[in-house]
Amino acid sequence: MAHVHGSTTASSSTTSTSTSSMTMDASQMRMVFFSSLSTPLFSSNWTPTSSGSYAGTCIFLIILSILYRASFAAKHRLEQHWLDKALKRRYVVVAGQSSESETVRTDSKSETALLTTKGAVEDVKVVQRPIASVQPWRFTVDLPRAVLVTTMAGVGYLLMLAVMTLNVGYFLSILAGTFVGELLVGRYAQVEEGHH
């Protein structure tokens, strides 16, 4: 009985020692940047083993950051394109309803314009369908938007994981890629006059 009690005490003493050593390890862990040429990226299989493979990893992160920034510009341009198409969508004549010419005459949103073709001048009305604040669901718009946003989220999370390694080279590569990406395509993401 005494022997069992003694072994229980030894076991509990070992457990408390390992617990305190784990606590000390956790308290000594600090979130600081470091420089290492062998920091794994995304998986243990992607661990640079030389300065060349480390440089290749950094170049990959630069390109990924440029693509991430370019995806924002692409989304902005697509949103503008889809809005322009929605604004220019013509009225459709439905059986039993007024004709387009009658709609044009009564539409306050129409504008008078001159149309010239081979010297002939015709009075025409340019009609733009009033745009709602939220567009109706369209397969040709909403599916590409969902794919693009999902891709952007995936790339963004990959870049975040690279930063979370706290490898200073990876971090600076992502910043460099963001800078170059903005330099190359930032102007395409600017809001143009007349677009909201």
N, C-alpha and C positions, 0 to 999 in steps of 0.2 A: 504494500500500500504506500509506504514511504518512498519506494523506488518510483512508482507511478507519479506521485506528487512531484518528486524531484525532476522527472523528465518533462512534466507539464510546465514546471517553472522554467526549465532551460528552453523549452520550445517557445514559451511566451516571451522570454528574454530575447531570443533570436528574432522573433517577429517584430518586437518593438525596436530592436536595433536596425533591422532592414527598413522598417517604416520611417524611422528618424533619418536614415541615410537617404531614402527617397525624398523626404521632405526637404532635406538640405540640398539635394540635387535640383529640385524644382525651384527652391528659393534662390539658388545661385545662377539659374538660367536667366540671361538678360537678352532683351530684344535689341541687338546692335548689329549694324552692318559689318560684314567681314569680306575679305578678299581671299578667294580660294579658286584654284583652277580645276577642282574636281567636285563641284557642287552638282548633285543630281537635278535634272529639270524634268518635271512631270512624272518620271518613273525612275527606278533604280537602273534600268537598262540604258537610260540617257544620262550617263555620267561622263563628262569630258575626262580623257586620260592624258591629254597633252595640251600644250598652249595652243596648238593649231585647232584641235577639236573644241577647245573653250572659245576661241575666236569665232569658229563656225557657229557655235551656239549663240553667241552674242549677235552675230550677223542675222541669224534666224529671227531673234527677238526684235531686231531693228525692222526687218521686213514685215514681221507680224504686226508691229505697232503702226507701220505705215499703212498696211491694209486695213487695220482697225479704224484709223482716222479716215481713210478713203471710203470706208463703208458708211460713215456718217454723212459724208458729202454726197454719196450715191443715194442714200435714203432721202436726203433733202431734195435732190434734183428729181427723184421719182415722185415725191409728194407734190412738187410743183407741177410736174407733167400730168399727174392724175387730176389735180385741181383744175388745170387749164382745160383738160378734156371734159371734165364735168361742167365747167362754165360754158363751153362751146357746144354742148350737146343740144341738138335741135329738137323742137317739138315734133312729136309723131302724131300724124292724123289717124284717129281711131274712128271706125265706122260709127255713124250716128252722131258724131261730134263735129264742131266747127272746123272748117278747113284752115290750113296754115296761113293763107293770105288774110282770112278774117281775123285770126289770132294776131297776126302782125299789126293790123290796123288798130287793134284795141290794146296792144301790149305796151305798157308804159316803159318797159325796159328796152324796147327796140330803139335803134338809132337809124336815122336816115343817112344813106350813103349813095355815092355815084359809082356805078359799075361800068367800066369801059372794056369792050371787047372788039378789037379790029375797028376802032373808030366809032362804034355805036355807043351812045350814052343812055343808060337806063337808070331810072329811079328804083332803088331797092331798099328793103329794110333788113338790117342785120339783127338777128334775134339771138339772144343768149338766155338760156333757161335760168331762172333764179336759183341760186345755190343755197342749199340748207346748211346749217352749221355742222351737221353730221351727215355724211353721205350714206346712201343705202349700201348694203353689203354687195360687193361685186367680186366674183371669183377671180377675174383678171387683175384686180387691184389688191384684194385682201390676202390672197394666197402668196403672191410675191412679197408683200409687206411682212407677212408672218415668217416666211423663210429667211428674209434679210435680217429681221430683228432677232430671230433665234440664232442665226450665224453670228451676229454682232455680240449677243450675250455670251455665246460660247468662247469667242476670241477674247472678249473682255475678261472672262473668268480665267482663261489660260494665262493672260498677262498678269492678272492679280496673283495667281499662284506663283508665277516667276518672281514677282516682287516679294512675295512672302518667304522666299528662300533666304532673303536678306543678303544675297550676294550682291556686292556693290557693282560689279560688272554687268550683271543682269539688269539691275535697276537703271544704271546709266544708259544701257542699250535701249531700254524701253523709252526713256526720256528722249534719247536721240531720235528714235523712230517716230515718236509723236511730233517732235519739232520738224523733222523732214517732211512728214506727212502733211502737217499743217501748212508748211511752206509750199508744197506741191499742189494741194487740192483745197486748202482752206477757203479760197475765194469762191469755190463752187457751193459752199454751205452758207453763204451770206444771204440774208433775206433781201429779195429784190423789191423795189417799190411796186405797190399794187398787189403784192402777195402778203398773206398774213400767216 
